[in-house]
Amino acid sequence: MNSNAIWQAITKHAGEEFRTVTGLSFTYEVNGGHVRPSRTNWNIARSDFEKVIDRMPVESVTDISNLVRGSSYILAILRDPRIGADGG
């Protein structure tokens, strides 16, 4: 799946519940080229998602924590079967 298709899926599922690997529940909003998780007051850029998409499959959050902001949220979203970035 390419990054445009993945971004469309991310946009489509905005407002739905997701869970981090530690089990924290969150939703998110998409505003232009940014995602804002409900548990934060900051945005995650689409470019950060694309950096992780290029490295999929990613084993753990620590593999990308120095690469992007919001690594736990990015990985939770991308690994979710609704998004399909991890082969789901």
C-alpha positions as CSV (number, residue, x, y, z in Angstrom):
1,M,0.0,0.0,0.0
2,N,1.4,3.4,-0.9
3,S,1.6,6.4,1.4
4,N,-1.2,8.3,-0.3
5,A,-3.6,5.3,0.2
6,I,-2.5,5.0,3.8
7,W,-3.0,8.7,4.4
8,Q,-6.5,8.4,2.9
9,A,-7.3,5.5,5.3
10,I,-5.9,7.6,8.2
11,T,-8.2,10.4,7.2
12,K,-11.2,8.1,6.8
13,H,-10.8,6.7,10.3
14,A,-10.3,10.0,12.1
15,G,-12.4,10.1,15.3
16,E,-12.4,6.4,15.8
17,E,-10.8,4.7,18.8
18,F,-7.3,3.4,18.5
19,R,-5.0,1.9,21.2
20,T,-1.3,2.3,21.7
21,V,0.9,-0.8,22.3
22,T,0.6,-0.1,26.0
23,G,-3.2,-0.1,25.7
24,L,-3.9,3.6,26.0
25,S,-7.1,4.5,24.1
26,F,-7.1,7.6,21.9
27,T,-8.8,9.2,18.9
28,Y,-7.3,11.7,16.5
29,E,-8.3,14.5,14.2
30,V,-6.8,15.2,10.8
31,N,-6.2,18.8,9.9
32,G,-4.6,19.2,6.5
33,G,-1.2,17.4,6.6
34,H,-1.3,16.8,10.4
35,V,-2.8,14.3,12.9
36,R,-3.7,15.5,16.4
37,P,-4.1,12.7,18.9
38,S,-6.7,13.3,21.6
39,R,-4.2,12.6,24.4
40,T,-1.9,15.4,23.3
41,N,-1.9,19.1,22.5
42,W,0.4,18.9,19.5
43,N,0.3,17.7,15.9
44,I,2.1,14.9,14.1
45,A,3.1,15.7,10.5
46,R,2.1,13.5,7.6
47,S,5.8,13.5,6.8
48,D,6.5,11.7,10.1
49,F,4.0,9.0,9.1
50,E,5.7,8.7,5.7
51,K,9.1,8.2,7.4
52,V,7.7,5.3,9.3
53,I,5.8,3.8,6.4
54,D,9.1,3.6,4.5
55,R,10.4,1.5,7.3
56,M,7.5,-0.9,7.8
57,P,7.3,-3.4,9.3
58,V,8.6,-1.8,12.5
59,E,9.1,-4.1,15.5
60,S,8.7,-1.5,18.3
61,V,8.2,2.1,19.2
62,T,11.9,2.4,20.2
63,D,12.9,1.6,16.6
64,I,11.4,4.9,15.5
65,S,11.3,7.1,18.6
66,N,14.4,9.1,17.6
67,L,13.1,9.4,14.0
68,V,9.6,11.0,14.5
69,R,7.5,12.8,17.1
70,G,4.6,10.8,18.4
71,S,6.0,7.4,17.6
72,S,3.6,5.5,19.8
73,Y,0.6,7.1,18.1
74,I,2.1,6.7,14.6
75,L,2.8,3.0,15.2
76,A,-0.6,2.4,16.8
77,I,-2.4,4.0,13.8
78,L,-0.2,2.4,11.1
79,R,-0.4,-1.1,12.6
80,D,-4.2,-1.0,12.9
81,P,-5.9,-3.3,10.4
82,R,-8.2,-0.4,9.3
83,I,-5.2,1.5,8.0
84,G,-3.4,-1.5,6.4
85,A,0.2,-0.2,6.5
86,D,1.4,-3.3,8.3
87,G,-0.1,-5.7,5.9
88,G,-3.5,-5.7,7.7
